[in-house]
Amino acid sequence: MEKRAELVVVGVDGSDDARAALRFAMEDAARRGAAVRVVRVFQPPEYEAPDGLIVPLPLDRITVDLEKAARQMVDDVVAERGGALAGVPVEVEALIGDPAKVLIERSRDGGLLVLGHRGRGGFASAVLGSVGLHCVVHATGPVTIVRDSSAGRP
């Protein structure tokens, strides 16, 4: 599939770093006249009941809720930044799968993949989150990692 430079793909997970990444992606898209694809990925845990039965999760409901949360994050960023971002075309997706693999796949037709420095999981002292590291190493296009400057981290 041919890459489109007019698309910025951003992965979000609800963290402060993801919000900073979304803000960066939308501001970059506004400068370049690009569109933004916001991707929220959920990797369902493997859950087995004590009797050995696999308990299915209501994945369709989870994706609807995650998409709403991602859309709300977009609305909040637009409200924070005022009218400058209101005209940026935004597509929001909530998908099931391995976050790093899904983000790389969804960014293949984009010009840039933007991610937060650290997400919700992992160790607080990690230099870069595992999803971000995987994407930096394996993405086929440019990747920008954004750190939330208000977090007060070193």
Sequence and secondary structure as in RCSB ss.txt:
>XXXX:A:sequence
MEKRAELVVVGVDGSDDARAALRFAMEDAARRGAAVRVVRVFQPPEYEAPDGLIVPLPLDRITVDLEKAARQMVD
DVVAERGGALAGVPVEVEALIGDPAKVLIERSRDGGLLVLGHRGRGGFASAVLGSVGLHCVVHATGPVTIVRDSS
AGRP
>XXXX:A:secstr
    TTEEEEE  SSHHHHHHHHHHHHHHHHHT EEEEEEEE     B TTS B    HHHHHHHHHHHHHHHHH
HHHHHHGGGGTTS EEEEEEES HHHHHHHHHTTSSEEEEES  SSS TT SS HHHHHHHHH SS EEEE  GG
G   
